[in-house]
């Protein structure tokens, strides 16, 4: 299992996927509002989203787990 983590501090604007959804490498998982503006959180691996740990409005810091992806 791959833990997708935030690399920045910010607030989740929206989550682009649902649990159980197939994703490809470089797919956008969430959009964050940061001091530097809006930034996408993308996955480095293809697979199935098994768990989402955030939703719109959540505050995240570097290292916060965004999603758990079952690599395929």
CHARMM internal coordinates of N, CA and C (Angstrom, degrees):
IC EDIT
DIST 1 N 1 CA 1.4554
DIST 1 CA 1 C 1.5296
ANGL 1 N 1 CA 1 C 108.90
DIST 1 C 2 N 1.3075
ANGL 1 CA 1 C 2 N 114.87
DIHE 1 N 1 CA 1 C 2 N 140.60
DIST 2 N 2 CA 1.4605
ANGL 1 C 2 N 2 CA 121.96
DIHE 1 CA 1 C 2 N 2 CA -179.17
DIST 2 CA 2 C 1.5276
ANGL 2 N 2 CA 2 C 108.74
DIHE 1 C 2 N 2 CA 2 C -107.56
DIST 2 C 3 N 1.3205
ANGL 2 CA 2 C 3 N 115.97
DIHE 2 N 2 CA 2 C 3 N 127.36
DIST 3 N 3 CA 1.4629
ANGL 2 C 3 N 3 CA 120.55
DIHE 2 CA 2 C 3 N 3 CA 176.28
DIST 3 CA 3 C 1.5260
ANGL 3 N 3 CA 3 C 108.71
DIHE 2 C 3 N 3 CA 3 C -94.82
DIST 3 C 4 N 1.3125
ANGL 3 CA 3 C 4 N 116.39
DIHE 3 N 3 CA 3 C 4 N 112.82
DIST 4 N 4 CA 1.4591
ANGL 3 C 4 N 4 CA 121.42
DIHE 3 CA 3 C 4 N 4 CA 176.31
DIST 4 CA 4 C 1.5176
ANGL 4 N 4 CA 4 C 107.69
DIHE 3 C 4 N 4 CA 4 C -83.70
DIST 4 C 5 N 1.3283
ANGL 4 CA 4 C 5 N 116.52
DIHE 4 N 4 CA 4 C 5 N 121.03
DIST 5 N 5 CA 1.4639
ANGL 4 C 5 N 5 CA 121.80
DIHE 4 CA 4 C 5 N 5 CA -175.49
DIST 5 CA 5 C 1.5278
ANGL 5 N 5 CA 5 C 111.26
DIHE 4 C 5 N 5 CA 5 C -117.06
DIST 5 C 6 N 1.3122
ANGL 5 CA 5 C 6 N 115.06
DIHE 5 N 5 CA 5 C 6 N 151.99
DIST 6 N 6 CA 1.4565
ANGL 5 C 6 N 6 CA 121.70
DIHE 5 CA 5 C 6 N 6 CA 175.60
DIST 6 CA 6 C 1.5226
ANGL 6 N 6 CA 6 C 109.17
DIHE 5 C 6 N 6 CA 6 C -72.64
DIST 6 C 7 N 1.3108
ANGL 6 CA 6 C 7 N 116.63
DIHE 6 N 6 CA 6 C 7 N 140.20
DIST 7 N 7 CA 1.4653
ANGL 6 C 7 N 7 CA 120.54
DIHE 6 CA 6 C 7 N 7 CA 176.01
DIST 7 CA 7 C 1.5295
ANGL 7 N 7 CA 7 C 111.06
DIHE 6 C 7 N 7 CA 7 C -101.89
DIST 7 C 8 N 1.3322
ANGL 7 CA 7 C 8 N 116.27
DIHE 7 N 7 CA 7 C 8 N -3.46
DIST 8 N 8 CA 1.4657
ANGL 7 C 8 N 8 CA 121.19
DIHE 7 CA 7 C 8 N 8 CA -177.75
DIST 8 CA 8 C 1.5118
ANGL 8 N 8 CA 8 C 111.50
DIHE 7 C 8 N 8 CA 8 C -135.55
DIST 8 C 9 N 1.3203
ANGL 8 CA 8 C 9 N 114.45
DIHE 8 N 8 CA 8 C 9 N 164.77
DIST 9 N 9 CA 1.4588
ANGL 8 C 9 N 9 CA 121.56
DIHE 8 CA 8 C 9 N 9 CA 173.14
DIST 9 CA 9 C 1.5163
ANGL 9 N 9 CA 9 C 108.25
DIHE 8 C 9 N 9 CA 9 C -91.39
DIST 9 C 10 N 1.3180
ANGL 9 CA 9 C 10 N 116.92
DIHE 9 N 9 CA 9 C 10 N 138.85
DIST 10 N 10 CA 1.4546
ANGL 9 C 10 N 10 CA 119.78
DIHE 9 CA 9 C 10 N 10 CA 178.38
DIST 10 CA 10 C 1.5110
ANGL 10 N 10 CA 10 C 111.88
DIHE 9 C 10 N 10 CA 10 C 173.00
DIST 10 C 11 N 1.3300
ANGL 10 CA 10 C 11 N 114.19
DIHE 10 N 10 CA 10 C 11 N -165.94
DIST 11 N 11 CA 1.4647
ANGL 10 C 11 N 11 CA 122.10
DIHE 10 CA 10 C 11 N 11 CA 179.93
DIST 11 CA 11 C 1.5197
ANGL 11 N 11 CA 11 C 108.37
DIHE 10 C 11 N 11 CA 11 C -120.17
DIST 11 C 12 N 1.3171
ANGL 11 CA 11 C 12 N 116.17
DIHE 11 N 11 CA 11 C 12 N 135.65
DIST 12 N 12 CA 1.4614
ANGL 11 C 12 N 12 CA 121.08
DIHE 11 CA 11 C 12 N 12 CA 178.54
DIST 12 CA 12 C 1.5267
ANGL 12 N 12 CA 12 C 108.46
DIHE 11 C 12 N 12 CA 12 C -70.45
DIST 12 C 13 N 1.3238
ANGL 12 CA 12 C 13 N 116.23
DIHE 12 N 12 CA 12 C 13 N 122.32
DIST 13 N 13 CA 1.4655
ANGL 12 C 13 N 13 CA 122.24
DIHE 12 CA 12 C 13 N 13 CA 177.66
DIST 13 CA 13 C 1.5230
ANGL 13 N 13 CA 13 C 109.38
DIHE 12 C 13 N 13 CA 13 C -85.08
DIST 13 C 14 N 1.3296
ANGL 13 CA 13 C 14 N 115.50
DIHE 13 N 13 CA 13 C 14 N -45.52
DIST 14 N 14 CA 1.4638
ANGL 13 C 14 N 14 CA 120.48
DIHE 13 CA 13 C 14 N 14 CA 177.16
DIST 14 CA 14 C 1.5255
ANGL 14 N 14 CA 14 C 109.80
DIHE 13 C 14 N 14 CA 14 C -160.87
DIST 14 C 15 N 1.3170
ANGL 14 CA 14 C 15 N 114.35
DIHE 14 N 14 CA 14 C 15 N 155.45
DIST 15 N 15 CA 1.4613
ANGL 14 C 15 N 15 CA 122.22
DIHE 14 CA 14 C 15 N 15 CA 174.36
DIST 15 CA 15 C 1.5185
ANGL 15 N 15 CA 15 C 106.49
DIHE 14 C 15 N 15 CA 15 C -106.18
DIST 15 C 16 N 1.3251
ANGL 15 CA 15 C 16 N 116.70
DIHE 15 N 15 CA 15 C 16 N 129.55
DIST 16 N 16 CA 1.4660
ANGL 15 C 16 N 16 CA 121.81
DIHE 15 CA 15 C 16 N 16 CA -172.15
DIST 16 CA 16 C 1.5235
ANGL 16 N 16 CA 16 C 114.49
DIHE 15 C 16 N 16 CA 16 C -92.05
DIST 16 C 17 N 1.3378
ANGL 16 CA 16 C 17 N 118.25
DIHE 16 N 16 CA 16 C 17 N -7.50
DIST 17 N 17 CA 1.4658
ANGL 16 C 17 N 17 CA 121.40
DIHE 16 CA 16 C 17 N 17 CA -175.80
DIST 17 CA 17 C 1.5219
ANGL 17 N 17 CA 17 C 110.59
DIHE 16 C 17 N 17 CA 17 C -128.94
DIST 17 C 18 N 1.3121
ANGL 17 CA 17 C 18 N 115.24
DIHE 17 N 17 CA 17 C 18 N 168.15
DIST 18 N 18 CA 1.4581
ANGL 17 C 18 N 18 CA 122.60
DIHE 17 CA 17 C 18 N 18 CA 175.92
DIST 18 CA 18 C 1.5180
ANGL 18 N 18 CA 18 C 109.14
DIHE 17 C 18 N 18 CA 18 C -118.18
DIST 18 C 19 N 1.3234
ANGL 18 CA 18 C 19 N 117.11
DIHE 18 N 18 CA 18 C 19 N 156.30
DIST 19 N 19 CA 1.4557
ANGL 18 C 19 N 19 CA 120.45
DIHE 18 CA 18 C 19 N 19 CA 173.59
DIST 19 CA 19 C 1.5253
ANGL 19 N 19 CA 19 C 108.55
DIHE 18 C 19 N 19 CA 19 C -60.42
DIST 19 C 20 N 1.3376
ANGL 19 CA 19 C 20 N 115.87
DIHE 19 N 19 CA 19 C 20 N 138.67
DIST 20 N 20 CA 1.4574
ANGL 19 C 20 N 20 CA 121.68
DIHE 19 CA 19 C 20 N 20 CA -178.51
DIST 20 CA 20 C 1.5172
ANGL 20 N 20 CA 20 C 113.84
DIHE 19 C 20 N 20 CA 20 C 90.47
DIST 20 C 21 N 1.3193
ANGL 20 CA 20 C 21 N 117.26
DIHE 20 N 20 CA 20 C 21 N -8.17
DIST 21 N 21 CA 1.4645
ANGL 20 C 21 N 21 CA 121.95
DIHE 20 CA 20 C 21 N 21 CA -178.04
DIST 21 CA 21 C 1.5235
ANGL 21 N 21 CA 21 C 110.46
DIHE 20 C 21 N 21 CA 21 C -79.72
DIST 21 C 22 N 1.3409
ANGL 21 CA 21 C 22 N 116.25
DIHE 21 N 21 CA 21 C 22 N 139.70
DIST 22 N 22 CA 1.4658
ANGL 21 C 22 N 22 CA 122.22
DIHE 21 CA 21 C 22 N 22 CA 173.18
DIST 22 CA 22 C 1.5294
ANGL 22 N 22 CA 22 C 108.24
DIHE 21 C 22 N 22 CA 22 C -77.42
DIST 22 C 23 N 1.3342
ANGL 22 CA 22 C 23 N 116.05
DIHE 22 N 22 CA 22 C 23 N 138.68
DIST 23 N 23 CA 1.4659
ANGL 22 C 23 N 23 CA 121.04
DIHE 22 CA 22 C 23 N 23 CA 176.43
DIST 23 CA 23 C 1.5191
ANGL 23 N 23 CA 23 C 109.10
DIHE 22 C 23 N 23 CA 23 C -130.97
DIST 23 C 24 N 1.3113
ANGL 23 CA 23 C 24 N 115.59
DIHE 23 N 23 CA 23 C 24 N 152.76
DIST 24 N 24 CA 1.4571
ANGL 23 C 24 N 24 CA 122.42
DIHE 23 CA 23 C 24 N 24 CA 177.04
DIST 24 CA 24 C 1.5263
ANGL 24 N 24 CA 24 C 108.86
DIHE 23 C 24 N 24 CA 24 C -106.68
DIST 24 C 25 N 1.3069
ANGL 24 CA 24 C 25 N 116.06
DIHE 24 N 24 CA 24 C 25 N 162.08
DIST 25 N 25 CA 1.4588
ANGL 24 C 25 N 25 CA 120.31
DIHE 24 CA 24 C 25 N 25 CA 175.96
DIST 25 CA 25 C 1.5263
ANGL 25 N 25 CA 25 C 108.90
DIHE 24 C 25 N 25 CA 25 C -55.03
DIST 25 C 26 N 1.3172
ANGL 25 CA 25 C 26 N 116.76
DIHE 25 N 25 CA 25 C 26 N 137.49
DIST 26 N 26 CA 1.4698
ANGL 25 C 26 N 26 CA 125.14
DIHE 25 CA 25 C 26 N 26 CA 179.93
DIST 26 CA 26 C 1.5275
ANGL 26 N 26 CA 26 C 114.50
DIHE 25 C 26 N 26 CA 26 C 75.83
DIST 26 C 27 N 1.3375
ANGL 26 CA 26 C 27 N 118.89
DIHE 26 N 26 CA 26 C 27 N 7.53
DIST 27 N 27 CA 1.4721
ANGL 26 C 27 N 27 CA 120.48
DIHE 26 CA 26 C 27 N 27 CA 174.34
DIST 27 CA 27 C 1.5273
ANGL 27 N 27 CA 27 C 109.15
DIHE 26 C 27 N 27 CA 27 C -70.96
DIST 27 C 28 N 1.3337
ANGL 27 CA 27 C 28 N 116.01
DIHE 27 N 27 CA 27 C 28 N 142.79
DIST 28 N 28 CA 1.4649
ANGL 27 C 28 N 28 CA 121.11
DIHE 27 CA 27 C 28 N 28 CA 176.33
DIST 28 CA 28 C 1.5249
ANGL 28 N 28 CA 28 C 109.24
DIHE 27 C 28 N 28 CA 28 C -75.81
DIST 28 C 29 N 1.3311
ANGL 28 CA 28 C 29 N 115.41
DIHE 28 N 28 CA 28 C 29 N 128.57
DIST 29 N 29 CA 1.4580
ANGL 28 C 29 N 29 CA 121.30
DIHE 28 CA 28 C 29 N 29 CA 179.50
DIST 29 CA 29 C 1.5240
ANGL 29 N 29 CA 29 C 110.41
DIHE 28 C 29 N 29 CA 29 C -100.82
DIST 29 C 30 N 1.3392
ANGL 29 CA 29 C 30 N 116.07
DIHE 29 N 29 CA 29 C 30 N -39.75
DIST 30 N 30 CA 1.4647
ANGL 29 C 30 N 30 CA 120.29
DIHE 29 CA 29 C 30 N 30 CA -179.03
DIST 30 CA 30 C 1.5278
ANGL 30 N 30 CA 30 C 109.37
DIHE 29 C 30 N 30 CA 30 C -151.09
DIST 30 C 31 N 1.3157
ANGL 30 CA 30 C 31 N 114.69
DIHE 30 N 30 CA 30 C 31 N 161.34
DIST 31 N 31 CA 1.4621
ANGL 30 C 31 N 31 CA 122.08
DIHE 30 CA 30 C 31 N 31 CA 176.08
DIST 31 CA 31 C 1.5217
ANGL 31 N 31 CA 31 C 107.86
DIHE 30 C 31 N 31 CA 31 C -118.45
DIST 31 C 32 N 1.3381
ANGL 31 CA 31 C 32 N 116.09
DIHE 31 N 31 CA 31 C 32 N 128.48
DIST 32 N 32 CA 1.4598
ANGL 31 C 32 N 32 CA 121.60
DIHE 31 CA 31 C 32 N 32 CA -179.52
DIST 32 CA 32 C 1.5144
ANGL 32 N 32 CA 32 C 110.96
DIHE 31 C 32 N 32 CA 32 C -111.62
DIST 32 C 33 N 1.3246
ANGL 32 CA 32 C 33 N 115.68
DIHE 32 N 32 CA 32 C 33 N 146.47
DIST 33 N 33 CA 1.4630
ANGL 32 C 33 N 33 CA 122.59
DIHE 32 CA 32 C 33 N 33 CA 171.10
DIST 33 CA 33 C 1.5240
ANGL 33 N 33 CA 33 C 105.76
DIHE 32 C 33 N 33 CA 33 C -101.58
DIST 33 C 34 N 1.3477
ANGL 33 CA 33 C 34 N 116.95
DIHE 33 N 33 CA 33 C 34 N 113.48
DIST 34 N 34 CA 1.4612
ANGL 33 C 34 N 34 CA 122.06
DIHE 33 CA 33 C 34 N 34 CA -177.32
DIST 34 CA 34 C 1.5206
ANGL 34 N 34 CA 34 C 109.62
DIHE 33 C 34 N 34 CA 34 C -119.75
DIST 34 C 35 N 1.3346
ANGL 34 CA 34 C 35 N 115.89
DIHE 34 N 34 CA 34 C 35 N 175.04
DIST 35 N 35 CA 1.4724
ANGL 34 C 35 N 35 CA 119.59
DIHE 34 CA 34 C 35 N 35 CA 177.25
DIST 35 CA 35 C 1.5299
ANGL 35 N 35 CA 35 C 111.27
DIHE 34 C 35 N 35 CA 35 C -59.93
DIST 35 C 36 N 1.3205
ANGL 35 CA 35 C 36 N 116.85
DIHE 35 N 35 CA 35 C 36 N -29.60
DIST 36 N 36 CA 1.4639
ANGL 35 C 36 N 36 CA 121.53
DIHE 35 CA 35 C 36 N 36 CA -178.71
DIST 36 CA 36 C 1.5290
ANGL 36 N 36 CA 36 C 112.27
DIHE 35 C 36 N 36 CA 36 C -87.12
DIST 36 C 37 N 1.3309
ANGL 36 CA 36 C 37 N 116.78
DIHE 36 N 36 CA 36 C 37 N 1.70
DIST 37 N 37 CA 1.4628
ANGL 36 C 37 N 37 CA 120.95
DIHE 36 CA 36 C 37 N 37 CA -177.91
DIST 37 CA 37 C 1.5098
ANGL 37 N 37 CA 37 C 110.30
DIHE 36 C 37 N 37 CA 37 C 113.44
DIST 37 C 38 N 1.2971
ANGL 37 CA 37 C 38 N 116.24
DIHE 37 N 37 CA 37 C 38 N -167.20
DIST 38 N 38 CA 1.4716
ANGL 37 C 38 N 38 CA 120.18
DIHE 37 CA 37 C 38 N 38 CA -178.95
DIST 38 CA 38 C 1.5253
ANGL 38 N 38 CA 38 C 109.57
DIHE 37 C 38 N 38 CA 38 C -82.24
DIST 38 C 39 N 1.3193
ANGL 38 CA 38 C 39 N 115.00
DIHE 38 N 38 CA 38 C 39 N 139.78
DIST 39 N 39 CA 1.4559
ANGL 38 C 39 N 39 CA 120.55
DIHE 38 CA 38 C 39 N 39 CA -179.40
DIST 39 CA 39 C 1.5272
ANGL 39 N 39 CA 39 C 109.87
DIHE 38 C 39 N 39 CA 39 C -140.71
DIST 39 C 40 N 1.3056
ANGL 39 CA 39 C 40 N 115.51
DIHE 39 N 39 CA 39 C 40 N 144.47
DIST 40 N 40 CA 1.4634
ANGL 39 C 40 N 40 CA 121.73
DIHE 39 CA 39 C 40 N 40 CA -179.81
DIST 40 CA 40 C 1.5184
ANGL 40 N 40 CA 40 C 110.53
DIHE 39 C 40 N 40 CA 40 C -88.95
DIST 40 C 41 N 1.3270
ANGL 40 CA 40 C 41 N 114.99
DIHE 40 N 40 CA 40 C 41 N 144.13
DIST 41 N 41 CA 1.4601
ANGL 40 C 41 N 41 CA 121.54
DIHE 40 CA 40 C 41 N 41 CA 169.64
DIST 41 CA 41 C 1.5201
ANGL 41 N 41 CA 41 C 105.18
DIHE 40 C 41 N 41 CA 41 C -103.66
DIST 41 C 42 N 1.3322
ANGL 41 CA 41 C 42 N 116.71
DIHE 41 N 41 CA 41 C 42 N 116.57
DIST 42 N 42 CA 1.4636
ANGL 41 C 42 N 42 CA 121.22
DIHE 41 CA 41 C 42 N 42 CA -177.65
DIST 42 CA 42 C 1.5211
ANGL 42 N 42 CA 42 C 109.98
DIHE 41 C 42 N 42 CA 42 C -115.16
DIST 42 C 43 N 1.3203
ANGL 42 CA 42 C 43 N 115.59
DIHE 42 N 42 CA 42 C 43 N 154.32
DIST 43 N 43 CA 1.4549
ANGL 42 C 43 N 43 CA 120.40
DIHE 42 CA 42 C 43 N 43 CA 179.52
DIST 43 CA 43 C 1.5247
ANGL 43 N 43 CA 43 C 111.09
DIHE 42 C 43 N 43 CA 43 C -86.60
DIST 43 C 44 N 1.3179
ANGL 43 CA 43 C 44 N 115.35
DIHE 43 N 43 CA 43 C 44 N 144.94
DIST 44 N 44 CA 1.4619
ANGL 43 C 44 N 44 CA 121.63
DIHE 43 CA 43 C 44 N 44 CA 177.87
DIST 44 CA 44 C 1.5243
ANGL 44 N 44 CA 44 C 111.37
DIHE 43 C 44 N 44 CA 44 C -92.28
DIST 44 C 45 N 1.3237
ANGL 44 CA 44 C 45 N 116.42
DIHE 44 N 44 CA 44 C 45 N -8.24
DIST 45 N 45 CA 1.4682
ANGL 44 C 45 N 45 CA 120.41
DIHE 44 CA 44 C 45 N 45 CA -175.91
DIST 45 CA 45 C 1.5241
ANGL 45 N 45 CA 45 C 110.63
DIHE 44 C 45 N 45 CA 45 C -133.21
DIST 45 C 46 N 1.3413
ANGL 45 CA 45 C 46 N 116.95
DIHE 45 N 45 CA 45 C 46 N 150.70
DIST 46 N 46 CA 1.4625
ANGL 45 C 46 N 46 CA 120.16
DIHE 45 CA 45 C 46 N 46 CA 171.82
DIST 46 CA 46 C 1.5173
ANGL 46 N 46 CA 46 C 109.24
DIHE 45 C 46 N 46 CA 46 C -83.12
DIST 46 C 47 N 1.3182
ANGL 46 CA 46 C 47 N 116.66
DIHE 46 N 46 CA 46 C 47 N 156.81
DIST 47 N 47 CA 1.4604
ANGL 46 C 47 N 47 CA 119.88
DIHE 46 CA 46 C 47 N 47 CA 176.96
DIST 47 CA 47 C 1.5167
ANGL 47 N 47 CA 47 C 112.26
DIHE 46 C 47 N 47 CA 47 C 158.84
DIST 47 C 48 N 1.3356
ANGL 47 CA 47 C 48 N 114.94
DIHE 47 N 47 CA 47 C 48 N -157.71
DIST 48 N 48 CA 1.4627
ANGL 47 C 48 N 48 CA 122.55
DIHE 47 CA 47 C 48 N 48 CA -178.93
DIST 48 CA 48 C 1.5250
ANGL 48 N 48 CA 48 C 108.06
DIHE 47 C 48 N 48 CA 48 C -115.46
DIST 48 C 49 N 1.3370
ANGL 48 CA 48 C 49 N 116.20
DIHE 48 N 48 CA 48 C 49 N 131.33
DIST 49 N 49 CA 1.4591
ANGL 48 C 49 N 49 CA 120.94
DIHE 48 CA 48 C 49 N 49 CA 176.87
DIST 49 CA 49 C 1.5325
ANGL 49 N 49 CA 49 C 107.65
DIHE 48 C 49 N 49 CA 49 C -71.92
DIST 49 C 50 N 1.3289
ANGL 49 CA 49 C 50 N 116.41
DIHE 49 N 49 CA 49 C 50 N 112.52
DIST 50 N 50 CA 1.4690
ANGL 49 C 50 N 50 CA 120.92
DIHE 49 CA 49 C 50 N 50 CA -178.53
DIST 50 CA 50 C 1.5185
ANGL 50 N 50 CA 50 C 111.96
DIHE 49 C 50 N 50 CA 50 C -90.21
DIST 50 C 51 N 1.3374
ANGL 50 CA 50 C 51 N 116.81
DIHE 50 N 50 CA 50 C 51 N -38.86
DIST 51 N 51 CA 1.4637
ANGL 50 C 51 N 51 CA 119.91
DIHE 50 CA 50 C 51 N 51 CA 179.48
DIST 51 CA 51 C 1.5211
ANGL 51 N 51 CA 51 C 109.61
DIHE 50 C 51 N 51 CA 51 C -145.62
DIST 51 C 52 N 1.3300
ANGL 51 CA 51 C 52 N 115.55
DIHE 51 N 51 CA 51 C 52 N 142.13
DIST 52 N 52 CA 1.4614
ANGL 51 C 52 N 52 CA 122.60
DIHE 51 CA 51 C 52 N 52 CA 172.04
DIST 52 CA 52 C 1.5222
ANGL 52 N 52 CA 52 C 107.04
DIHE 51 C 52 N 52 CA 52 C -110.43
DIST 52 C 53 N 1.3071
ANGL 52 CA 52 C 53 N 116.75
DIHE 52 N 52 CA 52 C 53 N 132.91
DIST 53 N 53 CA 1.4653
ANGL 52 C 53 N 53 CA 120.93
DIHE 52 CA 52 C 53 N 53 CA -176.90
DIST 53 CA 53 C 1.5240
ANGL 53 N 53 CA 53 C 113.20
DIHE 52 C 53 N 53 CA 53 C -107.02
DIST 53 C 54 N 1.3279
ANGL 53 CA 53 C 54 N 117.23
DIHE 53 N 53 CA 53 C 54 N -1.41
DIST 54 N 54 CA 1.4655
ANGL 53 C 54 N 54 CA 120.74
DIHE 53 CA 53 C 54 N 54 CA -179.20
DIST 54 CA 54 C 1.5221
ANGL 54 N 54 CA 54 C 109.38
DIHE 53 C 54 N 54 CA 54 C -133.98
DIST 54 C 55 N 1.3208
ANGL 54 CA 54 C 55 N 114.96
DIHE 54 N 54 CA 54 C 55 N 164.63
DIST 55 N 55 CA 1.4572
ANGL 54 C 55 N 55 CA 122.11
DIHE 54 CA 54 C 55 N 55 CA 171.25
DIST 55 CA 55 C 1.5243
ANGL 55 N 55 CA 55 C 106.98
DIHE 54 C 55 N 55 CA 55 C -147.51
DIST 55 C 56 N 1.3350
ANGL 55 CA 55 C 56 N 116.38
DIHE 55 N 55 CA 55 C 56 N 171.61
DIST 56 N 56 CA 1.4587
ANGL 55 C 56 N 56 CA 120.81
DIHE 55 CA 55 C 56 N 56 CA -178.71
DIST 56 CA 56 C 1.5258
ANGL 56 N 56 CA 56 C 110.27
DIHE 55 C 56 N 56 CA 56 C -52.81
DIST 56 C 57 N 1.3227
ANGL 56 CA 56 C 57 N 115.67
DIHE 56 N 56 CA 56 C 57 N 133.44
DIST 57 N 57 CA 1.4490
ANGL 56 C 57 N 57 CA 121.62
DIHE 56 CA 56 C 57 N 57 CA 178.67
DIST 57 CA 57 C 1.5151
ANGL 57 N 57 CA 57 C 114.12
DIHE 56 C 57 N 57 CA 57 C 99.65
DIST 57 C 58 N 1.3395
ANGL 57 CA 57 C 58 N 117.41
DIHE 57 N 57 CA 57 C 58 N -16.76
DIST 58 N 58 CA 1.4639
ANGL 57 C 58 N 58 CA 120.53
DIHE 57 CA 57 C 58 N 58 CA 179.26
DIST 58 CA 58 C 1.5238
ANGL 58 N 58 CA 58 C 110.53
DIHE 57 C 58 N 58 CA 58 C -69.43
DIST 58 C 59 N 1.3143
ANGL 58 CA 58 C 59 N 116.34
DIHE 58 N 58 CA 58 C 59 N 142.21
DIST 59 N 59 CA 1.4655
ANGL 58 C 59 N 59 CA 122.30
DIHE 58 CA 58 C 59 N 59 CA 172.89
DIST 59 CA 59 C 1.5208
ANGL 59 N 59 CA 59 C 108.30
DIHE 58 C 59 N 59 CA 59 C -93.07
DIST 59 C 60 N 1.3265
ANGL 59 CA 59 C 60 N 116.54
DIHE 59 N 59 CA 59 C 60 N 136.54
DIST 60 N 60 CA 1.4543
ANGL 59 C 60 N 60 CA 121.39
DIHE 59 CA 59 C 60 N 60 CA 178.79
DIST 60 CA 60 C 1.5232
ANGL 60 N 60 CA 60 C 110.15
DIHE 59 C 60 N 60 CA 60 C -126.95
DIST 60 C 61 N 1.3118
ANGL 60 CA 60 C 61 N 115.25
DIHE 60 N 60 CA 60 C 61 N 155.39
DIST 61 N 61 CA 1.4651
ANGL 60 C 61 N 61 CA 122.80
DIHE 60 CA 60 C 61 N 61 CA 174.73
DIST 61 CA 61 C 1.5196
ANGL 61 N 61 CA 61 C 107.13
DIHE 60 C 61 N 61 CA 61 C -123.61
DIST 61 C 62 N 1.3320
ANGL 61 CA 61 C 62 N 117.93
DIHE 61 N 61 CA 61 C 62 N 166.81
DIST 62 N 62 CA 1.4646
ANGL 61 C 62 N 62 CA 118.81
DIHE 61 CA 61 C 62 N 62 CA 177.03
DIST 62 CA 62 C 1.5361
ANGL 62 N 62 CA 62 C 110.35
DIHE 61 C 62 N 62 CA 62 C -55.31
DIST 62 C 63 N 1.3217
ANGL 62 CA 62 C 63 N 115.70
DIHE 62 N 62 CA 62 C 63 N 129.57
DIST 63 N 63 CA 1.4552
ANGL 62 C 63 N 63 CA 121.08
DIHE 62 CA 62 C 63 N 63 CA -179.69
DIST 63 CA 63 C 1.5145
ANGL 63 N 63 CA 63 C 115.01
DIHE 62 C 63 N 63 CA 63 C 98.05
DIST 63 C 64 N 1.3393
ANGL 63 CA 63 C 64 N 117.83
DIHE 63 N 63 CA 63 C 64 N -11.01
DIST 64 N 64 CA 1.4617
ANGL 63 C 64 N 64 CA 120.42
DIHE 63 CA 63 C 64 N 64 CA 177.37
DIST 64 CA 64 C 1.5233
ANGL 64 N 64 CA 64 C 109.51
DIHE 63 C 64 N 64 CA 64 C -62.65
DIST 64 C 65 N 1.3288
ANGL 64 CA 64 C 65 N 117.55
DIHE 64 N 64 CA 64 C 65 N 131.23
DIST 65 N 65 CA 1.4692
ANGL 64 C 65 N 65 CA 121.15
DIHE 64 CA 64 C 65 N 65 CA 178.03
DIST 65 CA 65 C 1.5263
ANGL 65 N 65 CA 65 C 108.55
DIHE 64 C 65 N 65 CA 65 C -74.55
DIST 65 C 66 N 1.3213
ANGL 65 CA 65 C 66 N 115.35
DIHE 65 N 65 CA 65 C 66 N 124.54
DIST 66 N 66 CA 1.4584
ANGL 65 C 66 N 66 CA 122.86
DIHE 65 CA 65 C 66 N 66 CA 179.43
DIST 66 CA 66 C 1.5285
ANGL 66 N 66 CA 66 C 110.32
DIHE 65 C 66 N 66 CA 66 C -91.30
DIST 66 C 67 N 1.3443
ANGL 66 CA 66 C 67 N 115.14
DIHE 66 N 66 CA 66 C 67 N -46.28
DIST 67 N 67 CA 1.4607
ANGL 66 C 67 N 67 CA 120.18
DIHE 66 CA 66 C 67 N 67 CA -176.54
DIST 67 CA 67 C 1.5192
ANGL 67 N 67 CA 67 C 110.58
DIHE 66 C 67 N 67 CA 67 C -154.75
DIST 67 C 68 N 1.3277
ANGL 67 CA 67 C 68 N 115.13
DIHE 67 N 67 CA 67 C 68 N 157.48
DIST 68 N 68 CA 1.4539
ANGL 67 C 68 N 68 CA 122.49
DIHE 67 CA 67 C 68 N 68 CA 174.18
DIST 68 CA 68 C 1.5233
ANGL 68 N 68 CA 68 C 106.62
DIHE 67 C 68 N 68 CA 68 C -110.72
DIST 68 C 69 N 1.3359
ANGL 68 CA 68 C 69 N 116.53
DIHE 68 N 68 CA 68 C 69 N 123.60
DIST 69 N 69 CA 1.4526
ANGL 68 C 69 N 69 CA 121.47
DIHE 68 CA 68 C 69 N 69 CA -175.81
DIST 69 CA 69 C 1.5233
ANGL 69 N 69 CA 69 C 109.84
DIHE 68 C 69 N 69 CA 69 C -117.41
DIST 69 C 70 N 1.3264
ANGL 69 CA 69 C 70 N 115.48
DIHE 69 N 69 CA 69 C 70 N 126.47
DIST 70 N 70 CA 1.4611
ANGL 69 C 70 N 70 CA 122.26
DIHE 69 CA 69 C 70 N 70 CA 176.89
DIST 70 CA 70 C 1.5311
ANGL 70 N 70 CA 70 C 106.35
DIHE 69 C 70 N 70 CA 70 C -85.20
DIST 70 C 71 N 1.3316
ANGL 70 CA 70 C 71 N 115.94
DIHE 70 N 70 CA 70 C 71 N 107.78
DIST 71 N 71 CA 1.4617
ANGL 70 C 71 N 71 CA 120.59
DIHE 70 CA 70 C 71 N 71 CA -175.66
DIST 71 CA 71 C 1.5238
ANGL 71 N 71 CA 71 C 111.27
DIHE 70 C 71 N 71 CA 71 C -67.01
DIST 71 C 72 N 1.3418
ANGL 71 CA 71 C 72 N 113.90
DIHE 71 N 71 CA 71 C 72 N 142.12
DIST 72 N 72 CA 1.4663
ANGL 71 C 72 N 72 CA 118.12
DIHE 71 CA 71 C 72 N 72 CA 177.24
DIST 72 CA 72 C 1.5081
ANGL 72 N 72 CA 72 C 111.40
DIHE 71 C 72 N 72 CA 72 C -120.39
END
COOR INIT
IC SEED 1 N 1 CA 1 C
IC BUILD
